[in-house]
Amino acid sequence: MSQPVKTRSQEIVAELRRSIEAGELTAGERLPSTREITQRWGVAMATATKALSELQREGLARAVPGVGTVVAESAAPEPPSANHTRRLQTTRRSQPDGALTRDRIAATAVAIADAEGLSAVSMRRVAAELGVATMTLYRHVADKEALLLAMLNAALSEVQLPAEPPPSWRERVEVAARLLWSAFRAHPWGAAAMSVTRPQPLPAAMPFIEWMLTALGDVPGLSDDREALFTAYLTLINHIRGIALNIEMEAEAEALTGLNNDEYLETQEPMLQEITANGAFPVLASLFTSDEDYDLNLDLLFEYGMQRLLDGIASHPEIAAHDRRHPLKRHRV
C-alpha cells in the first residue's frame, strides 16, 4: 500500500522536527521565521505559517513575544547521562533569603515580562529565576498584584525628567509624554498593566504626574478649572497608553504567526481587495490600489495624536466644561 504524499508544510515540519530531535536545534533556539521558511523552501507565506503552527501544536516550539518561535524546552533531547536530571536541578544555586530585596524581585519580574510578556510572570517563575523557594518571595511582596505594582514602579522609575524644564508648557508636556512613550517601548507590558480608571499607588509616577499637571496648569483657563486640568491630563495619558497597547499585542502576534505587520497585511490584501471591489468603499479601496504603501508606524501615530491633542488643549482650554443641565453629565465608567 502506497504511503500518502506529504504536503509541503508537512515536509518542512518533518525536517525541523528531525533537527530538534537530533539536537541540532536546542531548547530556546530561534526557529526560522515565516519569511526565512518561504525563502529556504520556496513556499507561500501561508504554508510557512502552517508549519510553525504545527510545531507549536506538537509541543516542539513555543512563541516568545519580541523574539519569534523558538524550540520548546520539553522538546530538547535527553542526553545519555544518568546525572542529567540532578544537574538540571542544581543549575541554579539557591540564594540566601538575606540577598533578596523587593527591588531585586521586581527587576527579575520585569526582565521576564520584557522578554516573554506579562503572562509569563508568576511568583513561581520569578522564584525559579532567583533560585529560591516560591514562598520566600511572599516575605517581600504580598501577592501577584503587589508584584505587578513593584514592576510598574521599577519601569516608571526609568522616566527621568530633566532638571531644567523647557520654557513653554507645550514643550514640557512633550518632553514628559515622549519619556513615557519610551518607557512603554522598553517595557511593552506596561501599558496593559497600567490602569487609567483605577490608578495604582506608584511613588515613581508622582514626579511625572506633578510635572504634567504643572505644565498643563500654565494653559490659560486650565489653572482655574481643576476638573478641566485633570481631564486634559488623563486624555493625554490615555492616548499614550492606548497607542502603546499595540506594542505588546503586535509582538505577541508576530511571535505566534511568525509574520511581522507588513507580512501579515500582504496575506490579507487579496481578501480586502475583494471586499472593496464592488465600489461601495471607494476611498478605502484606493488604499489597496495605490502605488504608495501606507507605513503603519506606532511612533508616528503617537506623535501625530499628541500634537493634535495639544493643539486642541491650546485652542480650547474649556474642554472639561459641561452643560450642567445634561442628565448624562456625570456617568461612570
N, C-alpha and C positions, 0 to 999 in steps of 0.2 A: 504494500500500500504506500503510495507516494506521500511524502511529507508536505504539509501546507506551505505555500510560498510566504516568506516573511515580508512584511511591509517595510518601507524604508525606515520608519520610526522604530520598528522592532529591531532592525539591524543595528541602528545606532545605539539603542538601549543595550542590546547584547554585547556590543563592543565595549561600551563604557562599563557595563557590569563586569566583564572579564578583567578590565584594567583595575577595577576596585577590588575584586576578589583576589587578584594576583599581587595586590599591594603596590601597584604602580601609581594608583591614586589613593592617598591616605586620608584618614579622618580629618575633616576641616579644610581639606584642599579644595580649591575652587574648580568646579567643572566648567567645560566650555559653555559660553553664553549662547543664546539662540543665534546671534549673528555669526559667531565663530563656527557653530554647527552648520549653518547654511553655506558658509564658505568652504568648510572642510569636506562636507559630504555632498554638497551641491543639491540641497533640498530647499523646499519652501519654508518660510518662517513658521507657518502653522505646524509643519512636520517637526521642526526643531522644538517648538513649544510642547508638542505632544510627547516627544521623547523625554524631555526633562520632567514633565508631569508624571510620566510612568515611573521614572526612577524614584521620585518622591513617594508615589503610591506604594512602591515596593519597600520603602523604608531605607533605600540606599542613599538617598540625598535629602537635603533639607534646605529651605530658603533662609538666607540671612540678610535682613534689610541693610542696604548700603554696600553689600558685598556681592551677592548673587547666589547661585545654587552651589552648595558645597557637599562633599561626601559626609554622610551622617556618621556619627561616632559608632553607632551599632553596626555599621557596615564594614568597619575595619576588620581585617582578618586576624585571628588569634595566632600569635607566634607560638612555636612549639615548646616554649619554656614552661616548666611546671611552676615557676615562681612568678609568672606573668600577673596573675591576679593580685598577689601580695605586693608586687612592685607598683601596680596601679594605685593600690590603697595607700601606699606610703609616698606617693609622688609629692603631695602637699604636706609639709610638716605642720603640725599643729602649732599655733601661735599662743603664747600665754595670754590670758584674758587681760592682763595689765597693758598689753600692747594695743588693745582695741580702744578706739575712740569713736564717738558719733560721727566726726568728720571723716574718719577713715572708712567707716562703714558706708557713709553716703557717697564718698568718692568711688568706692568699688561698685556700688549700685549704679552710679552714673556711667561708669565705664561699660557696664553690661548693657544698659539701655542705649548708649550711643552706638554700640556695635550690633546689637540684636533686636532693639526695640523694647518698649516698656513692658510688653507682655512676657519678656524673658526674665524679668526681675521678680524674684521671690526671696523670702527670708532664707529658705534652704539653699538657693543658688548663691546668694551673697555669702552665706556662711561657708559654703564649699570653696568659693574663690579665696576666702580669707584663711581657710584651713582650720576652722573652729566648729564647734557644735552649734547647731541652729539655735538652741535655747540660749546660748551665750549672748546672741545679738539682742535679746529682749531686755538685757540689763542696760542697754544703751538706747534702744528705740522701742517704744511700747508695742507697736504693731506695724502692719504694712502701710497704713495711712501715715503714721509718723515717719516711716522711712521715705515715703514719697515727698513729704514736706521737707525733709532733710535734703533730698535730692534736688528739689526745686531751689531751695535756699543756696545750695552749693553752686548750681548753674547760674543763678542770678547774681551771685557774688562776683562773677566774672565781668559783670557790667560795670566798668569803671568810668564814671563821669569825669570830664575834665575839671581841673582845679579852677580854671578861669572860664566862666561861662561866656559864650558868644554874646554880643551886644543886644541883638533883637530877639523877641520872644519866639519868632518863627525858626530862627537858626538853633535856638536852644531845644525846641521841640524836635527838630530834625535830627540833631545830634543824639538825643536820647532814644528816639524811635529807631534809628539805624543801629544803635548799640543793642537794643532788644532784639531786633531782627537778626543781627549777627549771632546773638546767644541762641536763638531758635535754630539758626543754621548749624551751629556747632552741636546743639542738643535737640534733634528733631522731635523727640518725645515730649519736650517741654510744653509745646502749645496745647497738646491734648491733656496734659496733666494740670495745666493752669485753668482755673475757673474764673469767669467774669461774674457770674450770678451768685457764686458762693466764694467770695475772696478768702484766700488762705492767709493765716498769720505768718508772714515771711519777713524776718528782720532785714534780709539782704535786699528786699524790694523797696523798703521805705525810702532810701535816698533817691531812687528813681522816681517814685510816685511824687515825692515832695518837689523834685526838680521839674517834673512835667506840670504839676498844678501851679507852681510859682511862675513858670513861663507863660502858661495859658492865662494866668491871672493878670498879665500885662496887656491882654487884649481888651480894648475899650468895650465896656459893657459886661465883661465876664467877671471882673473883680468884685462887682457889686451884686452879682447873682450867683450864689454858691451852687444852686441847682444846675444852672447853665454851665458853670465851670466844670462840675463833675461829669455832666453829660458829655461835654466836649472831650474830656479826658478818656472816658470809657469808650466813646466812639472810636477814638484813635487806637486805643489798646486792642479793641476787638477787631479792627482792621488788620493790625499786625498779626494778631493771633490767628485770625481767620485764614489769611494767606499762608501762614506758617503751618497750619494743619495739613496742608497738601504735601509738605516736605516728606514727612514720615510715610504718609499714605502712598506717595509715588515710589519711595524707596522699597516699601513692602510689596507693592505691585510689580516692580521691576525684578525683585528677588524671586517672587513667586512664579512669574511668567518667563523671566529671562529677557523681557523686552523693555527697552527704555521708552520714553514718551514718544519719540519720533517713530520708532519701530512699531509701537502699538497703533499709532494713528495710520500708518501705512496699511496695516491689516484691516482697519475699519473703513478706509476710504472708499472701496468699491461699494459697500453697503450704504454708506452715507450718500454717495452719488446717486445710487438707485432710488433712495428715499426722496431726494430733492429733484429727480429728473422730470417730474410731472409739471414743473413750472410754478408750483404753488408757493415756493420759497425762493424767489429769485436772488435776493441778497445773500442768503445762506448758501445757495448753490454757487454763487460767484466765488466764495471762499475755496471751494473744492476744484474749481476750473481755472483759477488764476495761476499765472506762471510764478507768482511770488508766494512762497510758503510763509505762513504765519509762524513766528517763533514764539512758542508758549514759554515765557520766561518769568518765573516766580519773582525774581528780584525786580524785574520791570513792573510787574503788577503791584508789588509792594510800594515801589517808589511813586508810580503814577497815582495810585489810590491815596497815598499820604498827601501828595501835593494838592490833589483836588479837595481833600478834606480840609486842609489848611487854608485853601482859597475860600472855602465856604465859611470857615470859622472867622476868617479875617473880614469877610463881607457881611456876615450875618451873625453877630455875637449873641443875638437873642434866640439861638437855636433851641434852647430849652423852654422858651416861653410857651405857655399853654392857654388854650381857650378854657377859662375856668368854668364855663357852663357845659363843657362837653362831658357826657356821662362816663366816657371810657378814658378820661384823662389819666387816671392812676391805676392802670391794670397791672397785675403782677405776672412775672414770668411763669 
